[in-house]
Amino acid sequence: LGYTNEVGESFGVLYPHFILPSYIVAITYVLADTLDKGLLAHSRGEGPRSIAMQCGDCLIFQTLASVIFPGLTIKIFARSVKALVSSAAVTRAVTSAAGPVLGPSVVKWTPTALGLALVPCIVRPLDLLTHKCLNLTLRRHWGSGR
């Protein structure tokens, strides 16, 4: 559920009204995961400071790694693909004497299809990037670098 916004961004080039609900689902997932981490720490008998730090770490990590970084990546990618396949230069380049090689459906759905295909490719690199960023910043101060 954390990557629902990437699906929304992929479809957003065709159906912009999908974007906001997809972010609502993704943010709800982030909040639920944060609550789960806090409840789990509490059930282990950890103190308030430890629980707060674990919840804060989870909230920040999931917001960056599951919502912001991948959402921006897919948004920029899908819109760039749309601009490319919609451009007159591409249309002329793939037009034969018999007519356009790329039909309207291909031009319409390519940004969404490629955006969706990119999602599994970005998960691990963006998770690693987020861990690195947090390890060099907040976790260093909290003493919880992973």
ABEGO torsion letter per residue (X at the ends): XAAAAAAAAAAAAABAAAAAAAAAAAAAAAAAAAAAAAAAAAAAGBBAAAAAAAAAAAAAAAAAAAAAAAAAAAAAAAAAAAAAAABAAAAAAABBAAEBABBAAAAAAAAAAAAAAAAAAAAAAAAAAAAAAAAABAAAAAGABX
